[in-house]
Amino acid sequence: MARSPLRDGWRVLKRAPACVLTEIAWRWIFGVAFWATLYYGFREYFATVEITNAEYAAMRSLQPYTWVAITGRIMGAFIEGLHIIGPIIIPALVILWIALATIGRAATIRALSETDPHTNWPASVALNFFRVVLLAAALLAYFGCGILIDTMVDPTQHLGALVLLAALTLVVIVFIWGMLNWFLSLAPIFTGRDGAGVGRALSESVDLYRARANAFTSSGFAFGIMRTVLAIVATVLSLLPIAQFGGMHVRLTVAIVVTTSLAYFVIADALGIWRLATYISFTEPEPPVTASPDPIPSILLPPEPSPAAPEPEPPTIGDELPLSAVPPDSTGPEPNNQ
């Protein structure tokens, strides 16, 4: 039977099915804290931003240029508010994410390990810190490239070229960031299980990818298909109540959309821990695969021969024969019965 990366990952995941709840717990704790912090922080700030009655009337006119102008004003207020409360909110969220990601990922890796794990906590913290730095560098690189493109291309004369260059820049930066972030997310397997340092963990991640490139590609494609199908199903289920009820049952529509979104996040996190288990299976020796032949129906088997009776051994010279075994001599005289 051919080996399957998804089957191997499922075998590893069955060692500790409860780690799915661990994965959901640390991700949702950060998600709730993130959105609650943004909501309460910006609610206090936007309470000072006033939208005039003329702007409300212009928004009701549904004119595209008016919406763009008002959206630009709101984004300007958002950026200004980020400058005010950002130095407090962003470091707090970064510290919270590093702490939760380090503890949660180490807990799941230790639970899924086949051997006795040994966690290098400083290295695990450093890897998550590097992921945050990498994301900040990608954002700065994109905005820096945008400023550079804006100085090179006049948007009033070459708007199409400006949009094309901005899109290409975004694709390149996202590709580079995604590749480096993927290796940084793979390295905690070695820091959380083998106690490796940052350099050794990254080196083993690269070596593992080179050795199992086909398995990584096939499993990544399979999980990508599942995530895409899941997103499409969640989107359709969220849009159906909006199209069905419209504005008549607002609370019911919101409840269905929220429930569908929460179900999507739960299944997505479960797929994420399954993918992690698949990657862990790549680091372990492959178990032997024995293919048992299919049993042959008894009707097709030839009948077994019955055991034959043993043949008597021929007499040897010097052995005396019994009288009953001596044949009569047909050439001798017949006995006289008179």
C-alpha positions in Angstrom: 0.0 0.0 0.0 1.4 3.4 -1.0 2.3 5.9 1.8 0.2 9.0 2.2 1.4 12.1 4.1 -2.2 12.9 5.3 -2.6 9.3 6.7 0.8 9.6 8.5 -0.3 13.0 9.9 -3.6 11.5 11.1 -1.7 8.6 12.8 0.4 11.2 14.7 -2.6 13.3 15.5 -4.3 10.2 17.1 -1.6 10.2 19.8 -3.1 13.3 21.4 -6.5 14.3 19.9 -7.0 16.8 22.8 -4.2 19.0 21.3 -6.9 20.3 18.8 -8.6 22.0 21.7 -5.2 23.4 22.8 -4.6 24.9 19.4 -8.1 26.4 19.4 -7.7 27.7 22.9 -4.5 29.7 22.4 -5.5 31.1 19.0 -9.0 32.2 20.2 -7.6 33.8 23.4 -5.4 36.0 21.3 -8.2 36.7 18.8 -10.6 37.8 21.5 -8.0 39.9 23.2 -6.9 41.4 19.8 -10.4 42.5 18.7 -11.5 43.6 22.2 -8.4 45.8 22.5 -9.0 47.3 19.0 -12.7 47.8 19.6 -12.4 49.6 23.0 -9.3 51.5 22.0 -10.6 52.9 18.8 -14.1 53.4 20.1 -12.8 55.9 22.6 -10.8 57.6 19.9 -13.5 57.7 17.2 -15.9 59.2 19.7 -14.0 62.4 19.1 -14.3 62.1 15.3 -17.4 63.8 14.0 -19.2 63.1 10.8 -21.3 66.0 9.7 -24.9 65.9 8.5 -23.8 66.8 5.0 -21.4 63.8 4.9 -24.3 61.5 6.1 -26.5 62.9 3.3 -23.7 62.4 0.7 -23.3 58.8 1.9 -27.0 58.2 1.2 -26.6 59.4 -2.3 -24.4 56.3 -3.1 -22.0 58.3 -5.3 -18.7 56.4 -5.7 -16.5 59.5 -5.4 -18.3 60.6 -2.3 -17.7 57.2 -0.7 -14.1 57.3 -1.6 -13.6 60.8 -0.1 -15.4 59.8 3.1 -13.5 56.5 3.3 -10.2 58.4 2.9 -11.2 60.7 5.7 -12.0 57.8 8.0 -8.7 56.1 7.1 -6.9 59.3 7.9 -8.5 59.4 11.3 -7.7 55.7 11.8 -4.0 56.3 11.0 -4.0 59.3 13.3 -5.6 57.2 16.0 -3.0 54.5 15.4 -0.3 57.0 16.0 -1.8 58.0 19.3 -2.8 54.6 20.8 -0.5 52.4 18.7 2.6 52.7 20.9 0.6 51.2 23.7 -1.6 48.7 21.9 0.8 47.2 19.4 3.6 46.2 21.9 1.0 44.7 24.3 -0.5 42.6 21.5 2.9 41.5 20.2 4.0 40.4 23.7 0.7 38.6 24.2 1.0 36.8 20.8 4.6 35.7 21.4 3.7 34.3 24.8 0.6 32.5 23.6 2.2 31.2 20.4 5.3 29.9 22.3 3.3 28.1 25.0 0.6 26.8 22.7 2.9 25.5 20.0 5.3 23.9 22.5 2.3 22.2 24.2 1.0 20.8 20.9 4.4 19.6 19.8 5.2 18.0 23.1 1.8 16.2 23.0 2.3 14.9 19.5 5.9 13.7 20.0 6.6 10.0 20.0 9.7 10.3 22.2 10.3 12.2 25.5 10.3 15.9 24.4 12.8 18.5 25.6 11.8 22.1 24.9 14.2 24.9 24.4 12.0 27.8 25.6 14.4 30.7 24.8 14.8 29.5 21.2 11.0 29.1 20.8 10.5 32.6 22.0 13.1 33.9 19.6 11.5 32.2 16.6 8.2 33.8 17.3 9.9 37.1 17.9 11.6 36.8 14.5 8.2 36.1 12.9 6.9 39.4 14.3 10.0 41.3 13.1 9.6 39.6 9.6 6.0 40.8 9.4 6.9 44.4 10.4 9.8 44.3 7.8 7.4 43.2 5.1 4.9 46.0 5.9 7.7 48.6 5.9 9.1 47.2 2.7 5.7 47.4 1.0 5.1 51.0 2.1 8.6 52.0 1.2 8.3 50.5 -2.3 5.0 52.4 -2.6 6.7 55.7 -1.8 9.4 54.9 -4.2 7.0 54.0 -7.0 5.0 57.2 -6.3 8.1 59.3 -6.8 9.0 57.5 -10.0 5.6 57.3 -11.7 3.1 60.2 -12.0 -0.3 58.8 -11.0 -2.2 61.5 -12.9 -0.6 60.4 -16.2 0.3 56.7 -15.7 -2.3 55.4 -13.2 -2.4 51.9 -14.8 1.4 51.6 -14.5 1.3 52.7 -10.9 -1.3 50.1 -10.0 0.5 47.4 -11.9 3.8 48.1 -10.1 2.1 48.2 -6.7 0.5 44.9 -7.4 3.7 43.2 -8.5 5.5 44.6 -5.5 2.9 43.2 -3.2 3.1 39.8 -4.8 6.9 39.7 -4.5 6.9 40.8 -0.9 4.1 38.5 0.1 6.0 35.6 -1.6 9.2 36.3 0.2 7.5 36.9 3.5 5.4 33.7 3.2 8.5 31.5 2.4 10.5 32.8 5.3 7.6 32.7 7.7 6.9 29.1 6.7 10.4 28.0 7.7 10.1 30.0 10.9 6.8 28.2 11.7 8.3 24.8 10.9 11.4 25.3 13.1 9.5 25.1 16.5 9.1 21.4 15.9 12.8 21.0 16.6 13.0 23.6 19.4 9.9 22.2 21.1 10.7 18.5 20.8 14.5 18.1 20.4 15.6 21.2 22.4 17.5 22.6 19.4 18.7 26.2 19.2 17.5 28.8 16.6 20.3 28.1 14.1 20.1 24.4 14.4 16.3 24.4 14.2 16.3 26.5 11.0 19.0 24.3 9.5 17.1 21.1 10.2 13.9 22.7 8.8 15.7 23.4 5.5 17.2 19.9 5.4 13.9 18.3 6.1 12.3 20.2 3.3 15.0 19.2 0.9 14.6 15.5 1.9 10.8 15.5 1.8 10.1 18.1 -0.8 7.5 15.9 -2.6 5.7 15.1 0.6 5.6 18.8 1.6 4.2 19.7 -1.8 1.5 17.1 -1.9 0.4 17.7 1.6 0.4 21.5 1.2 -1.7 21.1 -2.0 -4.2 18.8 -0.2 -4.5 21.1 2.8 -4.8 24.1 0.5 -7.7 22.5 -1.4 -9.5 21.7 1.9 -9.0 25.2 3.2 -10.3 26.7 -0.1 -13.4 24.4 -0.1 -14.0 25.3 3.5 -13.8 29.0 2.8 -16.2 28.7 -0.1 -18.7 26.8 1.9 -18.5 29.2 4.8 -18.9 32.2 2.4 -22.0 30.6 0.7 -23.6 29.7 4.0 -23.0 33.3 5.3 -24.5 34.9 2.2 -27.6 32.7 2.0 -29.3 34.3 5.0 -28.5 37.7 3.8 -30.1 37.0 0.4 -33.0 35.2 2.0 -34.0 37.5 4.8 -32.4 40.8 3.7 -33.2 43.5 6.3 -36.3 41.8 7.7 -34.5 39.5 10.3 -31.3 41.3 11.2 -30.7 39.5 14.4 -31.2 36.1 12.9 -29.0 36.9 10.0 -26.2 38.2 12.2 -26.5 35.0 14.4 -26.2 32.7 11.4 -23.2 34.6 10.0 -21.5 34.6 13.4 -22.2 30.9 13.9 -20.9 30.1 10.5 -17.8 32.1 11.0 -17.0 30.5 14.3 -17.5 27.0 12.8 -15.1 28.0 10.0 -12.4 29.1 12.5 -12.8 25.9 14.5 -12.4 23.6 11.4 -9.6 25.8 10.1 -7.7 25.4 13.4 -8.3 21.6 13.3 -6.9 21.5 9.8 -3.9 23.5 11.0 -3.0 21.1 13.8 -3.5 18.2 11.4 -1.0 19.8 9.1 1.4 20.2 12.0 1.0 16.5 12.8 1.8 15.7 9.2 5.0 17.8 9.4 6.0 16.0 12.6 5.5 12.6 10.8 8.1 13.7 8.2 10.7 14.0 11.0 10.1 10.4 12.3 11.3 7.2 10.7 8.8 5.7 8.4 7.1 2.5 9.9 7.5 -0.6 7.8 4.7 -1.2 5.4 3.7 -4.9 4.9 1.3 -5.6 2.1 -0.7 -8.8 3.0 -1.8 -10.7 -0.1 -5.5 -11.0 -0.7 -6.9 -14.4 0.5 -7.7 -16.9 -2.3 -11.3 -18.2 -2.1 -11.3 -21.8 -1.0 -13.4 -22.8 -4.0 -10.5 -22.0 -6.2 -8.0 -24.1 -4.3 -7.3 -27.6 -5.4 -8.5 -30.4 -3.0 -5.9 -31.7 -0.6 -4.8 -35.2 -1.3 -5.8 -37.9 1.2 -3.0 -39.6 3.1 -2.1 -42.9 1.4 -1.6 -46.2 3.3 2.1 -47.0 3.9 3.5 -49.7 1.6 5.0 -52.8 3.2 8.7 -53.1 3.1 10.1 -55.9 1.0 11.8 -58.8 2.9 15.5 -59.0 3.1 17.7 -62.0 2.8 17.8 -64.0 6.1 14.4 -63.1 7.2 12.0 -66.0 7.8 8.7 -65.9 6.1 5.6 -67.2 7.7 4.1 -70.4 6.4 1.0 -68.6 5.2 3.2 -66.4 3.0 5.0 -69.4 1.2 3.2 -70.1 -2.1 2.4 -73.8 -2.9 4.6 -75.5 -5.4 2.5 -76.2 -8.4 5.2 -78.6 -10.0 5.5 -81.0 -7.0 3.5 -84.3 -6.5 0.0 -83.9 -5.3 -0.7 -85.4 -1.9 -2.4 -88.9 -1.8 -5.7 -88.7 0.1 -6.3 -92.4 -0.2 
